[in-house]
Amino acid sequence: MDKIENEFASFFLKDGILHFIYKPNTELNLDAARKVVEDRKTIQKGKSYPVLCDIRGLKDVDKVARDFLAKEGSSLVDAVALVVDSPAYEFMANFYLKVSKPDVPTKMFSSIEEALEYIKKFK
């Protein structure tokens, strides 16, 4: 299994799905968002994947980083399933979906199992 880790997140490929897990208390600005996307593309080796993105470790994402992730960060991504676990994360994810409007199908889930069921449709 391929895996990459940086100071913000870890990424691994499993069964045709890219798993993307933010580390606890992660704060993203534009430079951090660029690093995350760069490392994600490295593990993908030019191939597009559906992405299960566990955002439970995110503490904050500034507007410029959100906009970058929604547009440029969507390259080589078929769809995204966001995993949240609290009202605060639901608010953050809903805000991202409504304001930044990602370029690929993106839905929010409260469990990894539900997120996997959704994202498997895009393999």
C-alpha positions as CSV (number, residue, x, y, z in Angstrom):
1,M,0.0,0.0,0.0
2,D,1.3,3.4,-1.0
3,K,1.4,6.0,1.8
4,I,2.7,9.6,2.2
5,E,2.6,11.7,5.3
6,N,3.5,15.4,5.9
7,E,3.0,17.7,8.8
8,F,-0.7,18.3,7.9
9,A,-2.1,15.0,6.8
10,S,-1.5,11.4,5.7
11,F,-2.6,9.8,2.5
12,F,-2.9,6.2,1.4
13,L,-4.4,4.2,-1.5
14,K,-6.6,1.3,-0.7
15,D,-9.0,-0.6,-3.0
16,G,-9.0,2.2,-5.6
17,I,-9.8,4.9,-3.1
18,L,-7.5,7.6,-1.8
19,H,-7.8,8.0,1.9
20,F,-6.9,11.5,3.1
21,I,-6.6,12.0,6.9
22,Y,-5.9,15.4,8.5
23,K,-3.7,15.3,11.6
24,P,-5.2,16.7,14.9
25,N,-5.3,20.5,15.3
26,T,-4.3,21.2,11.7
27,E,-4.5,24.8,10.5
28,L,-4.4,25.3,6.7
29,N,-3.3,28.5,5.0
30,L,-2.5,28.7,1.2
31,D,1.0,27.3,1.6
32,A,-0.2,24.4,3.7
33,A,-3.0,23.7,1.2
34,R,-0.5,23.7,-1.7
35,K,1.7,21.2,0.2
36,V,-1.3,18.9,0.9
37,V,-2.3,18.9,-2.8
38,E,1.3,18.4,-4.0
39,D,1.7,15.3,-1.8
40,R,-1.7,14.0,-2.7
41,K,-0.8,14.2,-6.4
42,T,2.5,12.5,-5.7
43,I,0.8,9.4,-4.3
44,Q,-1.7,9.4,-7.2
45,K,1.1,9.3,-9.9
46,G,-1.2,11.1,-12.4
47,K,-4.2,8.9,-11.9
48,S,-7.6,10.2,-10.8
49,Y,-9.3,8.7,-7.7
50,P,-12.3,9.1,-5.5
51,V,-11.3,10.6,-2.2
52,L,-12.3,9.8,1.4
53,C,-11.3,12.9,3.3
54,D,-11.3,12.7,7.1
55,I,-11.4,16.4,8.2
56,R,-11.9,15.6,11.9
57,G,-8.4,16.8,12.7
58,L,-8.8,20.2,11.0
59,K,-8.8,23.1,13.4
60,D,-9.1,26.0,10.9
61,V,-8.8,26.6,7.1
62,D,-8.5,30.2,5.9
63,K,-10.6,31.4,2.9
64,V,-7.7,31.4,0.4
65,A,-6.9,27.8,1.3
66,R,-10.6,26.8,1.1
67,D,-10.9,28.3,-2.3
68,F,-7.7,26.7,-3.5
69,L,-8.8,23.3,-2.3
70,A,-12.2,23.6,-3.9
71,K,-10.8,24.5,-7.4
72,E,-7.1,23.6,-8.0
73,G,-7.3,21.0,-5.2
74,S,-9.9,19.1,-7.1
75,S,-7.6,18.1,-10.0
76,L,-7.3,14.3,-10.3
77,V,-10.2,13.8,-8.0
78,D,-13.4,12.0,-9.1
79,A,-15.5,12.8,-6.0
80,V,-15.0,13.5,-2.3
81,A,-16.6,12.1,0.8
82,L,-15.9,14.4,3.9
83,V,-16.0,12.7,7.3
84,V,-17.0,14.9,10.2
85,D,-17.8,14.1,13.9
86,S,-19.3,17.1,15.5
87,P,-21.6,20.1,14.8
88,A,-18.5,22.3,14.5
89,Y,-17.1,20.2,11.7
90,E,-20.5,19.9,10.1
91,F,-20.7,23.7,10.0
92,M,-17.2,23.9,8.6
93,A,-18.0,21.3,5.9
94,N,-21.3,22.9,5.0
95,F,-19.7,26.3,4.8
96,Y,-17.0,24.9,2.4
97,L,-19.7,23.2,0.2
98,K,-21.9,26.3,0.0
99,V,-19.3,29.0,-0.3
100,S,-16.3,27.4,-2.0
101,K,-18.4,25.2,-4.3
102,P,-16.0,22.3,-5.1
103,D,-15.6,21.3,-8.7
104,V,-16.3,17.6,-8.0
105,P,-19.2,15.9,-6.3
106,T,-18.6,16.3,-2.6
107,K,-20.8,15.1,0.3
108,M,-20.4,15.1,4.1
109,F,-20.8,12.0,6.3
110,S,-20.7,11.3,10.0
111,S,-19.0,7.9,9.7
112,I,-16.3,6.4,7.6
113,E,-18.5,3.5,6.7
114,E,-21.2,5.8,5.2
115,A,-18.5,7.8,3.4
116,L,-17.0,4.6,1.9
117,E,-20.4,3.5,0.6
118,Y,-20.9,6.8,-1.2
119,I,-17.3,7.1,-2.6
120,K,-17.2,3.5,-3.9
121,K,-19.7,4.5,-6.6
122,F,-17.0,6.6,-8.2
123,K,-14.4,3.9,-8.6
